[in-house]
Amino acid sequence: MFRVLVSDAISEEGLAPLRASAHIDIVQKNVSEAEEELHTFDALLVRSATKVTEKLLENMPNLQIIGRAGVGVDNIDVDAATKRGIVVINAPNGNTISAAEHTFAMMAALVRRIPQAHISVKSREWNRSAFVGNELFGKKLGIIGFGRIGSEVAKRARAFGMSVHVYDPFLTKDRAEKLGVSIHSLDEVLASADIITVHTPLTKETRGLLGADNLAKTKKGVYLVNCARGGIIDERALIPFLENGHVAGVALDVFEQEPPGDHPLLSFDNVIVTPHLGASTVEAQLNVATQVAEELLHFFEGRPVTSSINLPVLSKDVYEKIHAFYHLGRKLGLIASQFMNIPVQELSVTYAGTVADLETTYITRSLLAGFLRPRVASTVNEVNAAMIAKERGITYGEKFSDETHGYANCISLTVHGENKTFTIKGTHVPNYGDRIVHFDGVAIDFAPEGHLLYIQHHDRPGMIGKVGNVLGAHDVNIATMQVGRQEAGGKAMMILSLDKPVDEAVLHALAQIDDIETVKRLEA
């Protein structure tokens, strides 16, 4: 008999898969009410109200699995769970349709001024001329970020006779053609779209993506929609564009701080808002509850789960043998994805030396998850990485080789893009750590850790000094610097480890140095 604590409100219909099992005992109490029996539970099922902290996990020594009836797991200490061997699962697909429909509803309400007209009529007014709106038919919809939700919004937009212009640096031409959308640069989408909706994850790169500079690039009279994550639109920077009429209207389901309180945007008549309702439908709430309940059932029946967001269950012996390469693979994938900031079709992983004798399947999955992490809005892990890669039209495979390049072990990753191929090679040295030993055709040796800066340049005297002067002028401290070249006077590169990430101003200043061809930020 397995005991499941359901500590947040979940409908009986959602719990039905668990109720149907004779081997599962369900207890519906909040954590404080169940305090005396926490040690007896095998599973914990939550929504967002319960905070699954390290302290709570200490009081639940028999816990094997945590189910989150929803997508986000911000309320769960996943690291603490992983350290204890507790599987954490969620329901990543349950609210996709609801979020897409809410986005489209907000868009239609915005351009037809439905909320404002509703308030007017409720106030016993009948002023039809005050609420003349715009049609969606024939308009250009700009979608920034084209994952599951963005693609569902696109389907609905095409049904309304809209043309869909997409900015997603990882969207392939084949997938765009299948979905009937066109690929454009960010500047092109900003300049051409009548309506812009954002569907990216909130990262360091996307926070404030629609800030003052990019808002100024939009066409006058543009409408903006954000039902994704608060912070993608710079709310303070948006205010002057509303005041001068450059932005015709904004629809927000999310804010940087929630609830927003006495936010200045709420005073604008052409700003419509909802309290983070993207997933708030009966169907979505039922879907996520049912999905996570079914996953819990599969887990207890010894079947594989497909939505684990932490490490897959490995034997202690296997994990101890591969864990160093597991983390090296993740770093190789993450760095390669940032460097190849374009659509890709194929990843090829080659193992050589001692690593080739291990269980490489988990290492490859870790590498694939690392590669996909910067490219998708949802959580990516070793369990779902293959499925997400397939959705994105990315194939991958393993090879084995005797060529170790002089190291005891070597993992080589080659990424094939539409117009470019990139190779990175790494090794793990016991008691010394991970090292990158080959990067885009150049032999080099650096640790894939922290804030990195890649600079490709022509091999000329004085380049190191010029780079150092720029970084010093911007108060950026260099922790380490590694250099390499193909031949004297030819292609050369630097990899710098920095104490803090650099901003766009630093990248721009470095790019102005003669003989520097490429400057990229990399995070490992």
C-alpha positions as CSV (number, residue, x, y, z in Angstrom):
1,M,0.0,0.0,0.0
2,F,1.4,3.4,-1.0
3,R,0.3,6.5,0.9
4,V,-0.2,9.8,-1.0
5,L,-0.6,13.2,0.7
6,V,-2.7,15.6,-1.3
7,S,-1.9,18.9,0.4
8,D,-3.6,21.3,-2.0
9,A,-7.1,21.4,-3.5
10,I,-7.4,18.9,-6.3
11,S,-10.7,17.8,-7.7
12,E,-11.9,14.2,-7.2
13,E,-12.1,13.8,-11.0
14,G,-8.4,14.7,-11.2
15,L,-7.6,12.1,-8.5
16,A,-9.6,9.4,-10.2
17,P,-6.6,7.5,-11.6
18,L,-5.2,7.1,-8.1
19,R,-8.6,6.4,-6.5
20,A,-9.1,3.5,-9.0
21,S,-6.0,1.7,-7.6
22,A,-6.5,-0.7,-4.6
23,H,-2.9,-0.2,-3.6
24,I,-3.0,3.6,-3.0
25,D,-4.2,5.3,0.1
26,I,-5.0,9.0,-0.5
27,V,-5.0,11.5,2.4
28,Q,-6.2,15.0,1.7
29,K,-4.8,17.4,4.3
30,N,-2.6,20.4,4.3
31,V,1.0,19.9,5.6
32,S,0.3,21.3,9.1
33,E,-2.7,19.1,9.6
34,A,-0.7,16.0,8.6
35,E,2.3,17.0,10.7
36,E,2.1,13.9,12.9
37,E,2.0,11.5,10.0
38,L,4.4,13.1,7.5
39,H,6.9,10.3,7.9
40,T,4.3,7.7,6.6
41,F,3.8,9.1,3.1
42,D,5.4,7.8,-0.1
43,A,4.1,10.6,-2.3
44,L,3.2,14.2,-2.1
45,L,0.8,15.9,-4.6
46,V,0.7,19.7,-4.6
47,R,-0.4,22.7,-6.6
48,S,1.3,26.0,-5.9
49,A,0.2,26.7,-2.3
50,T,2.3,24.1,-0.6
51,K,6.0,25.1,-0.2
52,V,8.1,22.0,-0.5
53,T,11.2,23.0,1.4
54,E,14.2,21.1,2.5
55,K,12.8,21.2,6.1
56,L,9.6,19.6,4.9
57,L,11.5,16.9,3.1
58,E,13.5,16.1,6.2
59,N,10.2,15.3,7.9
60,M,9.1,13.0,5.1
61,P,11.9,10.3,5.1
62,N,9.8,7.8,3.2
63,L,8.9,10.2,0.4
64,Q,9.7,8.8,-3.1
65,I,8.0,11.2,-5.4
66,I,6.5,14.7,-5.5
67,G,3.8,15.5,-8.1
68,R,3.1,19.1,-9.1
69,A,-0.3,19.5,-10.7
70,G,0.8,22.3,-13.0
71,V,3.9,23.4,-14.9
72,G,6.0,25.6,-12.7
73,V,7.9,24.1,-9.8
74,D,9.1,27.3,-8.1
75,N,7.4,26.1,-4.9
76,I,9.5,22.9,-4.8
77,D,13.1,22.7,-3.7
78,V,14.1,20.4,-6.6
79,D,17.8,20.2,-5.6
80,A,16.9,19.1,-2.1
81,A,14.6,16.5,-3.5
82,T,17.2,15.2,-6.0
83,K,19.8,14.8,-3.3
84,R,17.4,12.6,-1.4
85,G,16.6,10.5,-4.5
86,I,13.0,11.9,-4.7
87,V,11.6,12.1,-8.1
88,V,9.8,15.4,-9.0
89,I,7.2,15.4,-11.8
90,N,4.9,18.0,-13.3
91,A,2.3,18.3,-16.0
92,P,4.0,20.3,-18.8
93,N,1.4,20.0,-21.4
94,G,-1.9,20.3,-19.5
95,N,-2.4,24.0,-19.9
96,T,-1.1,24.7,-23.4
97,I,-4.5,25.1,-25.1
98,S,-5.8,27.2,-22.2
99,A,-2.8,29.5,-22.3
100,A,-3.0,29.9,-26.1
101,E,-6.8,30.6,-26.0
102,H,-6.4,33.1,-23.2
103,T,-3.7,34.9,-25.3
104,F,-6.0,35.0,-28.3
105,A,-9.0,36.2,-26.2
106,M,-6.8,39.0,-24.7
107,M,-5.7,40.0,-28.2
108,A,-9.3,40.1,-29.6
109,A,-10.5,42.0,-26.5
110,L,-7.7,44.5,-26.8
111,V,-8.2,45.4,-30.5
112,R,-12.0,45.5,-30.1
113,R,-11.9,47.4,-26.8
114,I,-14.3,44.9,-25.2
115,P,-13.4,45.5,-21.5
116,Q,-13.8,49.3,-21.9
117,A,-17.1,48.9,-23.7
118,H,-18.3,46.4,-21.0
119,I,-17.6,48.9,-18.2
120,S,-19.3,51.7,-20.2
121,V,-22.5,49.7,-20.7
122,K,-22.5,48.6,-17.0
123,S,-22.3,52.2,-16.1
124,R,-25.6,52.7,-18.0
125,E,-23.9,54.4,-21.0
126,W,-24.5,53.6,-24.7
127,N,-21.7,55.3,-26.6
128,R,-21.0,53.1,-29.6
129,S,-18.7,55.7,-31.3
130,A,-16.3,55.7,-28.4
131,F,-15.3,52.1,-28.9
132,V,-14.5,51.7,-32.6
133,G,-12.0,48.9,-32.8
134,N,-9.9,47.0,-35.3
135,E,-10.2,43.7,-37.1
136,L,-7.7,40.9,-36.7
137,F,-8.3,39.8,-40.3
138,G,-5.4,40.9,-42.5
139,K,-3.2,42.0,-39.7
140,K,0.4,40.9,-39.1
141,L,0.9,39.1,-35.9
142,G,4.4,39.0,-34.5
143,I,5.1,36.0,-32.2
144,I,8.3,36.2,-30.2
145,G,9.1,32.7,-29.0
146,F,7.6,29.7,-30.8
147,G,7.2,26.8,-28.4
148,R,4.1,24.9,-27.7
149,I,1.9,27.9,-26.8
150,G,3.3,30.2,-29.5
151,S,2.6,27.6,-32.2
152,E,-1.0,27.1,-30.9
153,V,-1.5,30.9,-31.0
154,A,-0.3,30.8,-34.6
155,K,-2.8,28.2,-35.6
156,R,-5.6,30.4,-34.3
157,A,-4.2,33.5,-35.9
158,R,-4.1,31.9,-39.3
159,A,-7.8,30.8,-38.9
160,F,-8.6,34.5,-38.4
161,G,-6.9,35.4,-41.6
162,M,-3.8,36.9,-40.0
163,S,-0.2,36.5,-41.4
164,V,2.2,35.3,-38.7
165,H,5.7,36.5,-38.5
166,V,7.9,34.7,-36.0
167,Y,11.1,35.5,-34.2
168,D,12.6,32.4,-32.6
169,P,16.3,31.9,-33.2
170,F,15.9,28.1,-33.0
171,L,12.9,27.7,-35.3
172,T,13.8,25.7,-38.4
173,K,12.6,26.5,-41.9
174,D,10.9,23.1,-42.2
175,R,8.9,23.5,-39.0
176,A,7.9,27.1,-40.0
177,E,6.7,25.9,-43.4
178,K,4.6,23.1,-41.8
179,L,2.9,25.6,-39.5
180,G,2.4,28.2,-42.2
181,V,4.4,31.0,-40.5
182,S,7.4,33.0,-41.7
183,I,10.7,33.4,-39.9
184,H,12.1,36.9,-39.3
185,S,14.7,38.6,-37.2
186,L,13.6,40.4,-34.0
187,D,14.0,43.8,-35.6
188,E,11.9,42.7,-38.6
189,V,9.1,41.5,-36.4
190,L,9.2,44.6,-34.3
191,A,9.0,46.9,-37.3
192,S,6.3,45.0,-39.3
193,A,3.9,43.6,-36.8
194,D,0.5,45.2,-36.0
195,I,0.2,43.0,-32.9
196,I,3.1,41.5,-30.9
197,T,2.7,38.6,-28.5
198,V,5.5,37.2,-26.4
199,H,5.9,33.5,-25.6
200,T,9.5,33.1,-24.4
201,P,10.8,31.8,-21.0
202,L,12.0,34.5,-18.6
203,T,15.8,34.4,-18.7
204,K,18.6,36.9,-18.4
205,E,18.4,37.3,-22.2
206,T,14.7,37.8,-22.3
207,R,14.1,39.9,-19.2
208,G,13.2,43.4,-20.5
209,L,13.4,42.2,-24.1
210,L,10.7,44.7,-25.0
211,G,12.4,47.6,-23.4
212,A,12.9,51.2,-24.5
213,D,15.2,50.4,-27.4
214,N,13.1,47.6,-28.9
215,L,9.8,49.4,-28.2
216,A,11.1,52.3,-30.3
217,K,11.6,49.9,-33.2
218,T,7.9,48.9,-33.3
219,K,5.5,50.5,-35.7
220,K,3.3,53.3,-34.5
221,G,-0.1,52.0,-33.3
222,V,1.2,48.5,-32.3
223,Y,-0.6,46.4,-29.8
224,L,1.3,44.3,-27.3
225,V,0.2,41.1,-25.5
226,N,2.0,39.3,-22.7
227,C,0.5,36.2,-21.3
228,A,3.8,34.4,-20.8
229,R,6.0,35.8,-18.0
230,G,6.1,39.1,-16.2
231,G,9.3,41.0,-17.0
232,I,9.6,40.2,-20.7
233,I,8.1,43.6,-21.3
234,D,9.8,46.3,-19.4
235,E,6.8,47.8,-17.7
236,R,8.4,51.1,-16.7
237,A,9.8,51.6,-20.2
238,L,6.4,51.0,-21.7
239,I,4.7,53.9,-20.0
240,P,6.0,56.8,-22.2
241,F,5.1,54.8,-25.4
242,L,1.5,54.6,-24.1
243,E,1.5,58.2,-23.1
244,N,2.6,59.4,-26.6
245,G,0.3,57.0,-28.4
246,H,3.1,55.0,-30.1
247,V,1.7,51.8,-28.5
248,A,-2.1,51.7,-29.1
249,G,-2.8,49.2,-26.4
250,V,-1.5,46.5,-24.1
251,A,-2.9,43.3,-22.7
252,L,-1.2,41.8,-19.7
253,D,-2.0,38.6,-17.9
254,V,1.4,38.7,-16.0
255,F,3.4,41.3,-14.2
256,E,7.0,41.6,-12.8
257,Q,5.5,41.6,-9.3
258,E,2.2,39.8,-8.7
259,P,-0.2,41.1,-7.6
260,P,0.9,44.4,-9.2
261,G,-0.6,46.7,-6.5
262,D,-0.9,50.4,-7.4
263,H,0.9,50.0,-10.7
264,P,1.0,53.0,-13.1
265,L,0.0,50.9,-16.1
266,L,-3.4,50.2,-14.5
267,S,-4.3,53.9,-14.9
268,F,-4.3,53.6,-18.7
269,D,-7.7,53.0,-20.4
270,N,-6.0,51.2,-23.3
271,V,-4.3,48.6,-20.9
272,I,-6.4,45.6,-20.2
273,V,-5.3,43.1,-17.5
274,T,-6.2,39.8,-16.0
275,P,-4.8,38.2,-12.8
276,H,-2.5,35.5,-14.3
277,L,-5.4,33.4,-15.7
278,G,-3.6,31.7,-18.6
279,A,-4.0,28.2,-17.1
280,S,-7.2,29.0,-15.2
281,T,-9.8,26.9,-17.0
282,V,-11.7,23.9,-15.7
283,E,-10.2,21.8,-18.5
284,A,-6.6,22.9,-17.8
285,Q,-6.9,22.3,-14.0
286,L,-8.4,18.9,-14.7
287,N,-5.8,18.1,-17.3
288,V,-2.8,18.9,-15.1
289,A,-4.3,17.0,-12.1
290,T,-5.1,13.9,-14.2
291,Q,-1.8,13.9,-15.9
292,V,0.2,14.1,-12.7
293,A,-2.0,11.5,-11.0
294,E,-1.5,9.1,-13.9
295,E,2.3,9.7,-13.6
296,L,2.2,8.9,-9.9
297,L,0.3,5.7,-10.7
298,H,2.9,4.7,-13.3
299,F,5.7,5.3,-10.8
300,F,4.1,3.1,-8.2
301,E,3.5,0.4,-10.8
302,G,7.1,0.4,-11.8
303,R,6.5,1.9,-15.2
304,P,8.6,4.8,-16.6
305,V,7.4,8.4,-16.0
306,T,7.7,10.9,-18.8
307,S,7.6,14.2,-17.0
308,S,10.3,13.9,-14.3
309,I,12.1,17.3,-14.0
310,N,15.1,16.0,-12.0
311,L,17.5,13.2,-12.5
312,P,16.2,9.9,-13.8
313,V,16.4,7.1,-11.3
314,L,19.8,5.4,-11.6
315,S,21.4,2.7,-9.5
316,K,24.0,4.1,-7.1
317,D,26.8,2.1,-8.8
318,V,25.9,3.5,-12.3
319,Y,25.6,7.0,-11.1
320,E,28.9,7.0,-9.3
321,K,30.6,5.9,-12.5
322,I,29.1,8.4,-14.9
323,H,28.3,11.4,-12.7
324,A,31.4,13.4,-13.7
325,F,30.7,12.8,-17.5
326,Y,27.0,13.4,-16.9
327,H,27.8,17.0,-15.8
328,L,30.5,17.5,-18.5
329,G,27.9,16.4,-21.1
330,R,25.4,19.0,-19.7
331,K,28.0,21.8,-20.0
332,L,29.0,20.8,-23.5
333,G,25.4,20.9,-24.7
334,L,24.7,24.2,-22.9
335,I,27.7,26.0,-24.3
336,A,27.2,24.6,-27.8
337,S,23.6,25.8,-27.8
338,Q,24.5,29.3,-26.8
339,F,27.3,29.4,-29.4
340,M,25.1,28.0,-32.2
341,N,22.3,30.6,-31.6
342,I,20.6,29.5,-34.8
343,P,18.2,26.7,-35.9
344,V,19.9,23.3,-35.9
345,Q,19.0,19.9,-37.4
346,E,21.4,17.4,-35.8
347,L,23.6,16.7,-32.8
348,S,26.3,14.0,-33.1
349,V,28.0,12.9,-29.9
350,T,31.3,10.8,-30.0
351,Y,32.7,9.1,-27.0
352,A,36.4,8.0,-26.8
353,G,38.6,6.5,-24.1
354,T,37.4,5.3,-20.7
355,V,34.0,7.1,-21.0
356,A,33.2,4.9,-24.0
357,D,33.0,1.9,-21.7
358,L,30.3,3.4,-19.5
359,E,26.5,3.7,-19.8
360,T,26.6,6.6,-22.2
361,T,22.8,6.8,-22.8
362,Y,22.4,9.0,-19.7
363,I,25.3,11.2,-20.6
364,T,23.8,11.8,-24.0
365,R,20.5,12.6,-22.5
366,S,22.2,15.1,-20.1
367,L,24.0,16.7,-23.1
368,L,20.7,16.9,-25.0
369,A,18.9,18.5,-22.1
370,G,21.7,21.0,-21.7
371,F,21.5,21.9,-25.4
372,L,17.7,22.4,-25.3
373,R,17.6,24.3,-22.0
374,P,18.2,27.8,-23.6
375,R,15.8,27.1,-26.5
376,V,12.5,26.2,-24.8
377,A,10.2,27.7,-22.3
378,S,9.3,24.5,-20.5
379,T,11.5,22.5,-18.1
380,V,13.9,20.2,-20.0
381,N,15.5,17.2,-18.4
382,E,17.0,13.8,-19.3
383,V,13.5,12.2,-19.4
384,N,11.8,14.6,-21.8
385,A,14.7,15.9,-23.8
386,A,14.3,13.4,-26.6
387,M,10.6,14.2,-27.0
388,I,11.3,18.0,-27.1
389,A,14.1,17.5,-29.6
390,K,11.7,15.6,-31.9
391,E,9.2,18.4,-31.6
392,R,11.8,20.8,-32.7
393,G,13.0,18.7,-35.6
394,I,16.4,17.9,-34.0
395,T,17.9,14.5,-34.4
396,Y,20.8,13.1,-32.4
397,G,23.0,10.1,-32.2
398,E,26.0,8.5,-30.5
399,K,29.3,7.3,-32.0
400,F,32.4,5.7,-30.5
401,S,36.0,6.3,-31.5
402,D,39.5,5.3,-30.6
403,E,40.7,8.9,-31.0
404,T,41.1,10.5,-27.6
405,H,43.3,13.4,-28.7
406,G,45.8,12.5,-26.0
407,Y,43.4,12.4,-23.1
408,A,42.1,9.5,-21.0
409,N,38.6,10.3,-22.1
410,C,37.0,12.6,-24.6
411,I,33.4,13.6,-25.4
412,S,33.0,15.4,-28.8
413,L,29.8,17.2,-29.8
414,T,29.2,18.3,-33.4
415,V,26.2,20.5,-34.0
416,H,24.8,20.8,-37.6
417,G,22.9,24.0,-38.4
418,E,21.4,25.2,-41.6
419,N,24.5,27.1,-42.7
420,K,27.1,26.2,-40.1
421,T,28.7,23.3,-38.2
422,F,30.3,23.6,-34.8
423,T,32.4,21.1,-32.8
424,I,33.3,21.2,-29.2
425,K,35.3,18.6,-27.3
426,G,35.7,18.1,-23.5
427,T,37.4,15.8,-21.1
428,H,37.2,15.2,-17.3
429,V,40.4,15.0,-15.3
430,P,40.0,13.4,-11.9
431,N,40.7,15.8,-9.0
432,Y,41.1,18.6,-11.6
433,G,37.6,18.9,-13.2
434,D,36.1,19.4,-16.6
435,R,38.1,21.0,-19.4
436,I,37.2,22.1,-22.9
437,V,40.0,21.1,-25.2
438,H,38.7,21.9,-28.7
439,F,36.4,24.8,-29.6
440,D,35.3,25.5,-33.2
441,G,38.4,24.2,-34.9
442,V,40.9,25.6,-32.4
443,A,42.8,23.6,-29.7
444,I,42.4,25.3,-26.3
445,D,42.1,24.4,-22.6
446,F,39.6,26.1,-20.3
447,A,37.2,25.2,-17.5
448,P,33.5,25.4,-18.5
449,E,32.4,27.3,-15.4
450,G,30.6,30.6,-14.7
451,H,30.5,33.7,-16.9
452,L,32.5,33.2,-20.1
453,L,33.3,35.5,-23.0
454,Y,34.3,34.1,-26.4
455,I,36.2,36.3,-28.8
456,Q,37.2,35.3,-32.3
457,H,39.8,37.5,-33.9
458,H,42.7,37.6,-36.4
459,D,46.1,36.7,-34.8
460,R,47.7,40.1,-34.4
461,P,50.0,41.5,-31.8
462,G,48.4,43.5,-29.0
463,M,44.9,41.9,-29.1
464,I,45.0,40.7,-25.5
465,G,45.9,44.3,-24.3
466,K,43.1,45.9,-26.3
467,V,40.5,43.5,-24.9
468,G,41.9,44.0,-21.4
469,N,41.6,47.8,-21.8
470,V,38.0,47.6,-22.8
471,L,37.0,45.3,-20.0
472,G,38.9,47.4,-17.5
473,A,37.2,50.6,-18.7
474,H,33.9,48.8,-18.0
475,D,34.9,47.6,-14.5
476,V,34.9,43.9,-15.6
477,N,37.5,41.8,-13.9
478,I,39.2,38.9,-15.7
479,A,39.5,35.7,-13.7
480,T,41.3,33.6,-16.3
481,M,42.1,33.9,-20.0
482,Q,42.9,31.1,-22.4
483,V,44.0,31.7,-26.0
484,G,44.4,29.5,-29.1
485,R,44.9,29.8,-32.8
486,Q,44.9,27.6,-35.9
487,E,48.1,29.1,-37.4
488,A,50.3,32.2,-36.9
489,G,48.5,35.3,-38.3
490,G,45.3,33.3,-38.9
491,K,42.1,32.5,-37.0
492,A,42.6,32.9,-33.2
493,M,40.3,33.0,-30.2
494,M,40.2,33.9,-26.6
495,I,38.0,32.4,-23.8
496,L,37.8,34.7,-20.8
497,S,36.3,33.7,-17.4
498,L,34.8,36.8,-15.8
499,D,33.7,37.7,-12.3
500,K,30.4,39.0,-13.6
501,P,28.4,38.8,-16.9
502,V,29.0,41.6,-19.4
503,D,26.2,43.7,-20.8
504,E,25.5,44.8,-24.4
505,A,27.6,47.9,-24.0
506,V,30.7,45.8,-23.3
507,L,30.0,43.5,-26.2
508,H,29.5,46.4,-28.5
509,A,32.8,48.1,-27.4
510,L,34.7,44.8,-28.0
511,A,33.2,44.3,-31.4
512,Q,34.5,47.7,-32.5
513,I,38.2,46.6,-32.0
514,D,39.9,46.1,-35.3
515,D,40.5,42.4,-36.2
516,I,37.8,41.1,-33.8
517,E,35.2,39.2,-35.8
518,T,32.9,37.7,-33.2
519,V,32.1,38.3,-29.5
520,K,29.7,36.0,-27.6
521,R,28.6,35.7,-24.0
522,L,28.5,32.1,-22.7
523,E,27.2,30.8,-19.4
524,A,28.2,27.4,-18.1
